[in-house]
Amino acid sequence: MIDVGTNRIDDPDDPRGYRFVGDVDFESALQVAGAITKVPGGVGPMTISMLLANTMKAAERFSGMTLSDTEG
């Protein structure tokens, strides 16, 4: 289960007075899903890494040079 939703809900126990949750009921999905991402901190790092990888590919195509040691 990949939960990409981000919702702010009131939480008086949090010092900020709110916390972030996803669109999926984490505890219920945990019972049936083989794996699940947390919110926050789930897909954000992957999104950033893929954005950087795609930026490198675009720079390589534009310049005609190979800037990275990886293929793909």
mmCIF file of the N, C-alpha and C atoms, coordinates in Angstrom:
data_MODEL
# 
_entry.id   MODEL 
# 
loop_
_atom_site.group_PDB 
_atom_site.id 
_atom_site.type_symbol 
_atom_site.label_atom_id 
_atom_site.label_alt_id 
_atom_site.label_comp_id 
_atom_site.label_asym_id 
_atom_site.label_entity_id 
_atom_site.label_seq_id 
_atom_site.pdbx_PDB_ins_code 
_atom_site.Cartn_x 
_atom_site.Cartn_y 
_atom_site.Cartn_z 
_atom_site.occupancy 
_atom_site.B_iso_or_equiv 
_atom_site.pdbx_formal_charge 
_atom_site.auth_seq_id 
_atom_site.auth_comp_id 
_atom_site.auth_asym_id 
_atom_site.auth_atom_id 
_atom_site.pdbx_PDB_model_num 
ATOM 1   N N  . MET A 1 1  ? 0.854  -1.156 0.000   1.00 0.00 ? 1  MET A N  1 
ATOM 2   C CA . MET A 1 1  ? 0.000  0.000  0.000   1.00 0.00 ? 1  MET A CA 1 
ATOM 3   C C  . MET A 1 1  ? 0.905  1.224  0.000   1.00 0.00 ? 1  MET A C  1 
ATOM 4   N N  . ILE A 1 2  ? 0.751  2.049  -1.005  1.00 0.00 ? 2  ILE A N  1 
ATOM 5   C CA . ILE A 1 2  ? 1.512  3.293  -1.081  1.00 0.00 ? 2  ILE A CA 1 
ATOM 6   C C  . ILE A 1 2  ? 0.547  4.437  -0.833  1.00 0.00 ? 2  ILE A C  1 
ATOM 7   N N  . ASP A 1 3  ? 0.705  5.068  0.306   1.00 0.00 ? 3  ASP A N  1 
ATOM 8   C CA . ASP A 1 3  ? -0.174 6.168  0.711   1.00 0.00 ? 3  ASP A CA 1 
ATOM 9   C C  . ASP A 1 3  ? 0.541  7.484  0.414   1.00 0.00 ? 3  ASP A C  1 
ATOM 10  N N  . VAL A 1 4  ? 0.061  8.200  -0.588  1.00 0.00 ? 4  VAL A N  1 
ATOM 11  C CA . VAL A 1 4  ? 0.692  9.467  -0.952  1.00 0.00 ? 4  VAL A CA 1 
ATOM 12  C C  . VAL A 1 4  ? -0.099 10.676 -0.467  1.00 0.00 ? 4  VAL A C  1 
ATOM 13  N N  . GLY A 1 5  ? -1.218 10.442 0.195   1.00 0.00 ? 5  GLY A N  1 
ATOM 14  C CA . GLY A 1 5  ? -2.027 11.549 0.702   1.00 0.00 ? 5  GLY A CA 1 
ATOM 15  C C  . GLY A 1 5  ? -1.396 12.184 1.927   1.00 0.00 ? 5  GLY A C  1 
ATOM 16  N N  . THR A 1 6  ? -1.599 13.473 2.091   1.00 0.00 ? 6  THR A N  1 
ATOM 17  C CA . THR A 1 6  ? -1.119 14.180 3.276   1.00 0.00 ? 6  THR A CA 1 
ATOM 18  C C  . THR A 1 6  ? -2.255 15.059 3.784   1.00 0.00 ? 6  THR A C  1 
ATOM 19  N N  . ASN A 1 7  ? -2.690 14.772 4.989   1.00 0.00 ? 7  ASN A N  1 
ATOM 20  C CA . ASN A 1 7  ? -3.778 15.525 5.607   1.00 0.00 ? 7  ASN A CA 1 
ATOM 21  C C  . ASN A 1 7  ? -3.358 15.974 6.998   1.00 0.00 ? 7  ASN A C  1 
ATOM 22  N N  . ARG A 1 8  ? -3.664 17.203 7.313   1.00 0.00 ? 8  ARG A N  1 
ATOM 23  C CA . ARG A 1 8  ? -3.357 17.738 8.636   1.00 0.00 ? 8  ARG A CA 1 
ATOM 24  C C  . ARG A 1 8  ? -4.598 17.605 9.514   1.00 0.00 ? 8  ARG A C  1 
ATOM 25  N N  . ILE A 1 9  ? -4.425 16.955 10.680  1.00 0.00 ? 9  ILE A N  1 
ATOM 26  C CA . ILE A 1 9  ? -5.535 16.821 11.619  1.00 0.00 ? 9  ILE A CA 1 
ATOM 27  C C  . ILE A 1 9  ? -5.113 17.405 12.969  1.00 0.00 ? 9  ILE A C  1 
ATOM 28  N N  . ASP A 1 10 ? -6.090 17.901 13.704  1.00 0.00 ? 10 ASP A N  1 
ATOM 29  C CA . ASP A 1 10 ? -5.821 18.441 15.038  1.00 0.00 ? 10 ASP A CA 1 
ATOM 30  C C  . ASP A 1 10 ? -5.368 17.321 15.959  1.00 0.00 ? 10 ASP A C  1 
ATOM 31  N N  . ASP A 1 11 ? -4.347 17.613 16.772  1.00 0.00 ? 11 ASP A N  1 
ATOM 32  C CA . ASP A 1 11 ? -3.838 16.650 17.739  1.00 0.00 ? 11 ASP A CA 1 
ATOM 33  C C  . ASP A 1 11 ? -3.331 17.422 18.947  1.00 0.00 ? 11 ASP A C  1 
ATOM 34  N N  . PRO A 1 12 ? -4.134 17.499 20.005  1.00 0.00 ? 12 PRO A N  1 
ATOM 35  C CA . PRO A 1 12 ? -3.720 18.262 21.180  1.00 0.00 ? 12 PRO A CA 1 
ATOM 36  C C  . PRO A 1 12 ? -2.496 17.674 21.893  1.00 0.00 ? 12 PRO A C  1 
ATOM 37  N N  . ASP A 1 13 ? -2.169 16.404 21.615  1.00 0.00 ? 13 ASP A N  1 
ATOM 38  C CA . ASP A 1 13 ? -0.994 15.786 22.238  1.00 0.00 ? 13 ASP A CA 1 
ATOM 39  C C  . ASP A 1 13 ? 0.310  16.164 21.538  1.00 0.00 ? 13 ASP A C  1 
ATOM 40  N N  . ASP A 1 14 ? 0.225  16.673 20.329  1.00 0.00 ? 14 ASP A N  1 
ATOM 41  C CA . ASP A 1 14 ? 1.416  17.089 19.587  1.00 0.00 ? 14 ASP A CA 1 
ATOM 42  C C  . ASP A 1 14 ? 1.746  18.534 19.962  1.00 0.00 ? 14 ASP A C  1 
ATOM 43  N N  . PRO A 1 15 ? 3.020  18.856 20.145  1.00 0.00 ? 15 PRO A N  1 
ATOM 44  C CA . PRO A 1 15 ? 3.392  20.227 20.523  1.00 0.00 ? 15 PRO A CA 1 
ATOM 45  C C  . PRO A 1 15 ? 2.911  21.291 19.532  1.00 0.00 ? 15 PRO A C  1 
ATOM 46  N N  . ARG A 1 16 ? 2.778  20.908 18.259  1.00 0.00 ? 16 ARG A N  1 
ATOM 47  C CA . ARG A 1 16 ? 2.297  21.860 17.249  1.00 0.00 ? 16 ARG A CA 1 
ATOM 48  C C  . ARG A 1 16 ? 0.781  22.016 17.281  1.00 0.00 ? 16 ARG A C  1 
ATOM 49  N N  . GLY A 1 17 ? 0.100  21.056 17.899  1.00 0.00 ? 17 GLY A N  1 
ATOM 50  C CA . GLY A 1 17 ? -1.362 21.087 17.933  1.00 0.00 ? 17 GLY A CA 1 
ATOM 51  C C  . GLY A 1 17 ? -1.998 20.353 16.772  1.00 0.00 ? 17 GLY A C  1 
ATOM 52  N N  . TYR A 1 18 ? -1.188 19.785 15.902  1.00 0.00 ? 18 TYR A N  1 
ATOM 53  C CA . TYR A 1 18 ? -1.692 19.014 14.767  1.00 0.00 ? 18 TYR A CA 1 
ATOM 54  C C  . TYR A 1 18 ? -0.640 17.974 14.373  1.00 0.00 ? 18 TYR A C  1 
ATOM 55  N N  . ARG A 1 19 ? -1.060 17.034 13.507  1.00 0.00 ? 19 ARG A N  1 
ATOM 56  C CA . ARG A 1 19 ? -0.132 16.054 12.951  1.00 0.00 ? 19 ARG A CA 1 
ATOM 57  C C  . ARG A 1 19 ? -0.605 15.710 11.549  1.00 0.00 ? 19 ARG A C  1 
ATOM 58  N N  . PHE A 1 20 ? 0.283  15.113 10.793  1.00 0.00 ? 20 PHE A N  1 
ATOM 59  C CA . PHE A 1 20 ? -0.049 14.717 9.429   1.00 0.00 ? 20 PHE A CA 1 
ATOM 60  C C  . PHE A 1 20 ? -0.379 13.237 9.376   1.00 0.00 ? 20 PHE A C  1 
ATOM 61  N N  . VAL A 1 21 ? -1.388 12.906 8.586   1.00 0.00 ? 21 VAL A N  1 
ATOM 62  C CA . VAL A 1 21 ? -1.785 11.514 8.354   1.00 0.00 ? 21 VAL A CA 1 
ATOM 63  C C  . VAL A 1 21 ? -2.013 11.351 6.853   1.00 0.00 ? 21 VAL A C  1 
ATOM 64  N N  . GLY A 1 22 ? -2.056 10.115 6.398   1.00 0.00 ? 22 GLY A N  1 
ATOM 65  C CA . GLY A 1 22 ? -2.327 9.839  4.993   1.00 0.00 ? 22 GLY A CA 1 
ATOM 66  C C  . GLY A 1 22 ? -3.815 9.671  4.743   1.00 0.00 ? 22 GLY A C  1 
ATOM 67  N N  . ASP A 1 23 ? -4.141 9.219  3.527   1.00 0.00 ? 23 ASP A N  1 
ATOM 68  C CA . ASP A 1 23 ? -5.535 8.952  3.168   1.00 0.00 ? 23 ASP A CA 1 
ATOM 69  C C  . ASP A 1 23 ? -5.993 7.576  3.630   1.00 0.00 ? 23 ASP A C  1 
ATOM 70  N N  . VAL A 1 24 ? -5.037 6.702  3.930   1.00 0.00 ? 24 VAL A N  1 
ATOM 71  C CA . VAL A 1 24 ? -5.337 5.325  4.305   1.00 0.00 ? 24 VAL A CA 1 
ATOM 72  C C  . VAL A 1 24 ? -5.370 5.209  5.824   1.00 0.00 ? 24 VAL A C  1 
ATOM 73  N N  . ASP A 1 25 ? -6.334 4.441  6.345   1.00 0.00 ? 25 ASP A N  1 
ATOM 74  C CA . ASP A 1 25 ? -6.357 4.132  7.772   1.00 0.00 ? 25 ASP A CA 1 
ATOM 75  C C  . ASP A 1 25 ? -5.225 3.150  8.036   1.00 0.00 ? 25 ASP A C  1 
ATOM 76  N N  . PHE A 1 26 ? -4.101 3.673  8.534   1.00 0.00 ? 26 PHE A N  1 
ATOM 77  C CA . PHE A 1 26 ? -2.864 2.907  8.655   1.00 0.00 ? 26 PHE A CA 1 
ATOM 78  C C  . PHE A 1 26 ? -3.056 1.610  9.430   1.00 0.00 ? 26 PHE A C  1 
ATOM 79  N N  . GLU A 1 27 ? -3.672 1.662  10.584  1.00 0.00 ? 27 GLU A N  1 
ATOM 80  C CA . GLU A 1 27 ? -3.826 0.467  11.436  1.00 0.00 ? 27 GLU A CA 1 
ATOM 81  C C  . GLU A 1 27 ? -4.655 -0.617 10.750  1.00 0.00 ? 27 GLU A C  1 
ATOM 82  N N  . SER A 1 28 ? -5.732 -0.231 10.059  1.00 0.00 ? 28 SER A N  1 
ATOM 83  C CA . SER A 1 28 ? -6.552 -1.226 9.352   1.00 0.00 ? 28 SER A CA 1 
ATOM 84  C C  . SER A 1 28 ? -5.803 -1.825 8.170   1.00 0.00 ? 28 SER A C  1 
ATOM 85  N N  . ALA A 1 29 ? -5.139 -0.966 7.395   1.00 0.00 ? 29 ALA A N  1 
ATOM 86  C CA . ALA A 1 29 ? -4.400 -1.440 6.220   1.00 0.00 ? 29 ALA A CA 1 
ATOM 87  C C  . ALA A 1 29 ? -3.235 -2.329 6.623   1.00 0.00 ? 29 ALA A C  1 
ATOM 88  N N  . LEU A 1 30 ? -2.647 -2.049 7.768   1.00 0.00 ? 30 LEU A N  1 
ATOM 89  C CA . LEU A 1 30 ? -1.518 -2.843 8.244   1.00 0.00 ? 30 LEU A CA 1 
ATOM 90  C C  . LEU A 1 30 ? -1.900 -4.308 8.440   1.00 0.00 ? 30 LEU A C  1 
ATOM 91  N N  . GLN A 1 31 ? -3.160 -4.565 8.731   1.00 0.00 ? 31 GLN A N  1 
ATOM 92  C CA . GLN A 1 31 ? -3.635 -5.928 8.962   1.00 0.00 ? 31 GLN A CA 1 
ATOM 93  C C  . GLN A 1 31 ? -3.720 -6.741 7.669   1.00 0.00 ? 31 GLN A C  1 
ATOM 94  N N  . VAL A 1 32 ? -3.896 -6.070 6.519   1.00 0.00 ? 32 VAL A N  1 
ATOM 95  C CA . VAL A 1 32 ? -4.105 -6.796 5.257   1.00 0.00 ? 32 VAL A CA 1 
ATOM 96  C C  . VAL A 1 32 ? -3.026 -6.538 4.212   1.00 0.00 ? 32 VAL A C  1 
ATOM 97  N N  . ALA A 1 33 ? -2.301 -5.460 4.329   1.00 0.00 ? 33 ALA A N  1 
ATOM 98  C CA . ALA A 1 33 ? -1.280 -5.127 3.328   1.00 0.00 ? 33 ALA A CA 1 
ATOM 99  C C  . ALA A 1 33 ? 0.030  -5.834 3.651   1.00 0.00 ? 33 ALA A C  1 
ATOM 100 N N  . GLY A 1 34 ? 0.734  -6.260 2.621   1.00 0.00 ? 34 GLY A N  1 
ATOM 101 C CA . GLY A 1 34 ? 2.036  -6.877 2.816   1.00 0.00 ? 34 GLY A CA 1 
ATOM 102 C C  . GLY A 1 34 ? 3.074  -5.857 3.246   1.00 0.00 ? 34 GLY A C  1 
ATOM 103 N N  . ALA A 1 35 ? 2.918  -4.615 2.784   1.00 0.00 ? 35 ALA A N  1 
ATOM 104 C CA . ALA A 1 35 ? 3.806  -3.510 3.136   1.00 0.00 ? 35 ALA A CA 1 
ATOM 105 C C  . ALA A 1 35 ? 3.009  -2.221 2.987   1.00 0.00 ? 35 ALA A C  1 
ATOM 106 N N  . ILE A 1 36 ? 3.390  -1.214 3.747   1.00 0.00 ? 36 ILE A N  1 
ATOM 107 C CA . ILE A 1 36 ? 2.660  0.050  3.705   1.00 0.00 ? 36 ILE A CA 1 
ATOM 108 C C  . ILE A 1 36 ? 3.629  1.192  4.005   1.00 0.00 ? 36 ILE A C  1 
ATOM 109 N N  . THR A 1 37 ? 3.417  2.305  3.334   1.00 0.00 ? 37 THR A N  1 
ATOM 110 C CA . THR A 1 37 ? 4.248  3.478  3.592   1.00 0.00 ? 37 THR A CA 1 
ATOM 111 C C  . THR A 1 37 ? 3.604  4.319  4.684   1.00 0.00 ? 37 THR A C  1 
ATOM 112 N N  . LYS A 1 38 ? 4.442  4.971  5.469   1.00 0.00 ? 38 LYS A N  1 
ATOM 113 C CA . LYS A 1 38 ? 3.945  5.847  6.530   1.00 0.00 ? 38 LYS A CA 1 
ATOM 114 C C  . LYS A 1 38 ? 3.799  7.266  6.000   1.00 0.00 ? 38 LYS A C  1 
ATOM 115 N N  . VAL A 1 39 ? 2.994  8.043  6.640   1.00 0.00 ? 39 VAL A N  1 
ATOM 116 C CA . VAL A 1 39 ? 2.854  9.474  6.366   1.00 0.00 ? 39 VAL A CA 1 
ATOM 117 C C  . VAL A 1 39 ? 3.011  10.174 7.696   1.00 0.00 ? 39 VAL A C  1 
ATOM 118 N N  . PRO A 1 40 ? 3.926  11.118 7.816   1.00 0.00 ? 40 PRO A N  1 
ATOM 119 C CA . PRO A 1 40 ? 4.901  11.547 6.809   1.00 0.00 ? 40 PRO A CA 1 
ATOM 120 C C  . PRO A 1 40 ? 6.106  10.614 6.779   1.00 0.00 ? 40 PRO A C  1 
ATOM 121 N N  . GLY A 1 41 ? 6.958  10.815 5.788   1.00 0.00 ? 41 GLY A N  1 
ATOM 122 C CA . GLY A 1 41 ? 8.215  10.078 5.697   1.00 0.00 ? 41 GLY A CA 1 
ATOM 123 C C  . GLY A 1 41 ? 8.174  8.838  4.841   1.00 0.00 ? 41 GLY A C  1 
ATOM 124 N N  . GLY A 1 42 ? 7.102  8.624  4.120   1.00 0.00 ? 42 GLY A N  1 
ATOM 125 C CA . GLY A 1 42 ? 7.004  7.416  3.308   1.00 0.00 ? 42 GLY A CA 1 
ATOM 126 C C  . GLY A 1 42 ? 7.581  7.576  1.918   1.00 0.00 ? 42 GLY A C  1 
ATOM 127 N N  . VAL A 1 43 ? 6.845  8.224  1.030   1.00 0.00 ? 43 VAL A N  1 
ATOM 128 C CA . VAL A 1 43 ? 7.270  8.316  -0.362  1.00 0.00 ? 43 VAL A CA 1 
ATOM 129 C C  . VAL A 1 43 ? 8.067  9.578  -0.673  1.00 0.00 ? 43 VAL A C  1 
ATOM 130 N N  . GLY A 1 44 ? 8.153  10.511 0.236   1.00 0.00 ? 44 GLY A N  1 
ATOM 131 C CA . GLY A 1 44 ? 8.887  11.751 -0.005  1.00 0.00 ? 44 GLY A CA 1 
ATOM 132 C C  . GLY A 1 44 ? 10.335 11.534 -0.402  1.00 0.00 ? 44 GLY A C  1 
ATOM 133 N N  . PRO A 1 45 ? 11.092 10.741 0.350   1.00 0.00 ? 45 PRO A N  1 
ATOM 134 C CA . PRO A 1 45 ? 12.489 10.501 -0.041  1.00 0.00 ? 45 PRO A CA 1 
ATOM 135 C C  . PRO A 1 45 ? 12.612 9.843  -1.416  1.00 0.00 ? 45 PRO A C  1 
ATOM 136 N N  . MET A 1 46 ? 11.705 8.943  -1.758  1.00 0.00 ? 46 MET A N  1 
ATOM 137 C CA . MET A 1 46 ? 11.740 8.300  -3.077  1.00 0.00 ? 46 MET A CA 1 
ATOM 138 C C  . MET A 1 46 ? 11.403 9.312  -4.167  1.00 0.00 ? 46 MET A C  1 
ATOM 139 N N  . THR A 1 47 ? 10.444 10.180 -3.910  1.00 0.00 ? 47 THR A N  1 
ATOM 140 C CA . THR A 1 47 ? 10.089 11.216 -4.879  1.00 0.00 ? 47 THR A CA 1 
ATOM 141 C C  . THR A 1 47 ? 11.288 12.113 -5.164  1.00 0.00 ? 47 THR A C  1 
ATOM 142 N N  . ILE A 1 48 ? 11.993 12.508 -4.130  1.00 0.00 ? 48 ILE A N  1 
ATOM 143 C CA . ILE A 1 48 ? 13.158 13.376 -4.293  1.00 0.00 ? 48 ILE A CA 1 
ATOM 144 C C  . ILE A 1 48 ? 14.262 12.661 -5.065  1.00 0.00 ? 48 ILE A C  1 
ATOM 145 N N  . SER A 1 49 ? 14.532 11.410 -4.725  1.00 0.00 ? 49 SER A N  1 
ATOM 146 C CA . SER A 1 49 ? 15.603 10.687 -5.417  1.00 0.00 ? 49 SER A CA 1 
ATOM 147 C C  . SER A 1 49 ? 15.273 10.472 -6.890  1.00 0.00 ? 49 SER A C  1 
ATOM 148 N N  . MET A 1 50 ? 14.016 10.185 -7.201  1.00 0.00 ? 50 MET A N  1 
ATOM 149 C CA . MET A 1 50 ? 13.638 10.004 -8.601  1.00 0.00 ? 50 MET A CA 1 
ATOM 150 C C  . MET A 1 50 ? 13.677 11.329 -9.357  1.00 0.00 ? 50 MET A C  1 
ATOM 151 N N  . LEU A 1 51 ? 13.312 12.419 -8.711  1.00 0.00 ? 51 LEU A N  1 
ATOM 152 C CA . LEU A 1 51 ? 13.409 13.732 -9.342  1.00 0.00 ? 51 LEU A CA 1 
ATOM 153 C C  . LEU A 1 51 ? 14.863 14.043 -9.693  1.00 0.00 ? 51 LEU A C  1 
ATOM 154 N N  . LEU A 1 52 ? 15.782 13.768 -8.770  1.00 0.00 ? 52 LEU A N  1 
ATOM 155 C CA . LEU A 1 52 ? 17.201 13.997 -9.032  1.00 0.00 ? 52 LEU A CA 1 
ATOM 156 C C  . LEU A 1 52 ? 17.728 13.085 -10.142 1.00 0.00 ? 52 LEU A C  1 
ATOM 157 N N  . ALA A 1 53 ? 17.322 11.821 -10.137 1.00 0.00 ? 53 ALA A N  1 
ATOM 158 C CA . ALA A 1 53 ? 17.759 10.885 -11.178 1.00 0.00 ? 53 ALA A CA 1 
ATOM 159 C C  . ALA A 1 53 ? 17.263 11.339 -12.550 1.00 0.00 ? 53 ALA A C  1 
ATOM 160 N N  . ASN A 1 54 ? 16.017 11.768 -12.627 1.00 0.00 ? 54 ASN A N  1 
ATOM 161 C CA . ASN A 1 54 ? 15.471 12.239 -13.900 1.00 0.00 ? 54 ASN A CA 1 
ATOM 162 C C  . ASN A 1 54 ? 16.125 13.536 -14.347 1.00 0.00 ? 54 ASN A C  1 
ATOM 163 N N  . THR A 1 55 ? 16.500 14.395 -13.402 1.00 0.00 ? 55 THR A N  1 
ATOM 164 C CA . THR A 1 55 ? 17.218 15.625 -13.738 1.00 0.00 ? 55 THR A CA 1 
ATOM 165 C C  . THR A 1 55 ? 18.576 15.289 -14.350 1.00 0.00 ? 55 THR A C  1 
ATOM 166 N N  . MET A 1 56 ? 19.263 14.300 -13.781 1.00 0.00 ? 56 MET A N  1 
ATOM 167 C CA . MET A 1 56 ? 20.557 13.867 -14.327 1.00 0.00 ? 56 MET A CA 1 
ATOM 168 C C  . MET A 1 56 ? 20.391 13.310 -15.738 1.00 0.00 ? 56 MET A C  1 
ATOM 169 N N  . LYS A 1 57 ? 19.373 12.486 -15.957 1.00 0.00 ? 57 LYS A N  1 
ATOM 170 C CA . LYS A 1 57 ? 19.127 11.943 -17.292 1.00 0.00 ? 57 LYS A CA 1 
ATOM 171 C C  . LYS A 1 57 ? 18.865 13.060 -18.299 1.00 0.00 ? 57 LYS A C  1 
ATOM 172 N N  . ALA A 1 58 ? 18.064 14.036 -17.910 1.00 0.00 ? 58 ALA A N  1 
ATOM 173 C CA . ALA A 1 58 ? 17.766 15.147 -18.813 1.00 0.00 ? 58 ALA A CA 1 
ATOM 174 C C  . ALA A 1 58 ? 19.026 15.946 -19.131 1.00 0.00 ? 58 ALA A C  1 
ATOM 175 N N  . ALA A 1 59 ? 19.874 16.174 -18.132 1.00 0.00 ? 59 ALA A N  1 
ATOM 176 C CA . ALA A 1 59 ? 21.121 16.915 -18.353 1.00 0.00 ? 59 ALA A CA 1 
ATOM 177 C C  . ALA A 1 59 ? 22.040 16.131 -19.289 1.00 0.00 ? 59 ALA A C  1 
ATOM 178 N N  . GLU A 1 60 ? 22.097 14.807 -19.120 1.00 0.00 ? 60 GLU A N  1 
ATOM 179 C CA . GLU A 1 60 ? 22.921 13.979 -20.000 1.00 0.00 ? 60 GLU A CA 1 
ATOM 180 C C  . GLU A 1 60 ? 22.422 14.048 -21.438 1.00 0.00 ? 60 GLU A C  1 
ATOM 181 N N  . ARG A 1 61 ? 21.121 13.947 -21.622 1.00 0.00 ? 61 ARG A N  1 
ATOM 182 C CA . ARG A 1 61 ? 20.551 14.005 -22.976 1.00 0.00 ? 61 ARG A CA 1 
ATOM 183 C C  . ARG A 1 61 ? 20.782 15.375 -23.610 1.00 0.00 ? 61 ARG A C  1 
ATOM 184 N N  . PHE A 1 62 ? 20.612 16.407 -22.839 1.00 0.00 ? 62 PHE A N  1 
ATOM 185 C CA . PHE A 1 62 ? 20.779 17.767 -23.351 1.00 0.00 ? 62 PHE A CA 1 
ATOM 186 C C  . PHE A 1 62 ? 22.226 18.038 -23.750 1.00 0.00 ? 62 PHE A C  1 
ATOM 187 N N  . SER A 1 63 ? 23.166 17.594 -22.924 1.00 0.00 ? 63 SER A N  1 
ATOM 188 C CA . SER A 1 63 ? 24.576 17.896 -23.158 1.00 0.00 ? 63 SER A CA 1 
ATOM 189 C C  . SER A 1 63 ? 25.270 16.876 -24.057 1.00 0.00 ? 63 SER A C  1 
ATOM 190 N N  . GLY A 1 64 ? 24.686 15.693 -24.191 1.00 0.00 ? 64 GLY A N  1 
ATOM 191 C CA . GLY A 1 64 ? 25.328 14.628 -24.948 1.00 0.00 ? 64 GLY A CA 1 
ATOM 192 C C  . GLY A 1 64 ? 26.453 13.962 -24.181 1.00 0.00 ? 64 GLY A C  1 
ATOM 193 N N  . MET A 1 65 ? 26.585 14.285 -22.912 1.00 0.00 ? 65 MET A N  1 
ATOM 194 C CA . MET A 1 65 ? 27.644 13.722 -22.060 1.00 0.00 ? 65 MET A CA 1 
ATOM 195 C C  . MET A 1 65 ? 27.038 12.759 -21.054 1.00 0.00 ? 65 MET A C  1 
ATOM 196 N N  . THR A 1 66 ? 27.870 11.848 -20.529 1.00 0.00 ? 66 THR A N  1 
ATOM 197 C CA . THR A 1 66 ? 27.458 10.976 -19.448 1.00 0.00 ? 66 THR A CA 1 
ATOM 198 C C  . THR A 1 66 ? 27.965 11.572 -18.154 1.00 0.00 ? 66 THR A C  1 
ATOM 199 N N  . LEU A 1 67 ? 27.030 11.968 -17.276 1.00 0.00 ? 67 LEU A N  1 
ATOM 200 C CA . LEU A 1 67 ? 27.394 12.611 -16.012 1.00 0.00 ? 67 LEU A CA 1 
ATOM 201 C C  . LEU A 1 67 ? 27.399 11.652 -14.849 1.00 0.00 ? 67 LEU A C  1 
ATOM 202 N N  . SER A 1 68 ? 26.763 10.503 -14.993 1.00 0.00 ? 68 SER A N  1 
ATOM 203 C CA . SER A 1 68 ? 26.690 9.556  -13.879 1.00 0.00 ? 68 SER A CA 1 
ATOM 204 C C  . SER A 1 68 ? 27.314 8.232  -14.289 1.00 0.00 ? 68 SER A C  1 
ATOM 205 N N  . ASP A 1 69 ? 27.629 7.402  -13.299 1.00 0.00 ? 69 ASP A N  1 
ATOM 206 C CA . ASP A 1 69 ? 28.240 6.097  -13.542 1.00 0.00 ? 69 ASP A CA 1 
ATOM 207 C C  . ASP A 1 69 ? 27.211 4.995  -13.689 1.00 0.00 ? 69 ASP A C  1 
ATOM 208 N N  . THR A 1 70 ? 25.927 5.310  -13.488 1.00 0.00 ? 70 THR A N  1 
ATOM 209 C CA . THR A 1 70 ? 24.893 4.283  -13.527 1.00 0.00 ? 70 THR A CA 1 
ATOM 210 C C  . THR A 1 70 ? 24.202 4.282  -14.884 1.00 0.00 ? 70 THR A C  1 
ATOM 211 N N  . GLU A 1 71 ? 23.655 3.151  -15.238 1.00 0.00 ? 71 GLU A N  1 
ATOM 212 C CA . GLU A 1 71 ? 22.899 3.042  -16.483 1.00 0.00 ? 71 GLU A CA 1 
ATOM 213 C C  . GLU A 1 71 ? 21.418 3.115  -16.168 1.00 0.00 ? 71 GLU A C  1 
ATOM 214 N N  . GLY A 1 72 ? 20.626 3.411  -17.151 1.00 0.00 ? 72 GLY A N  1 
ATOM 215 C CA . GLY A 1 72 ? 19.185 3.361  -16.980 1.00 0.00 ? 72 GLY A CA 1 
ATOM 216 C C  . GLY A 1 72 ? 18.585 4.636  -17.278 1.00 0.00 ? 72 GLY A C  1 
# 
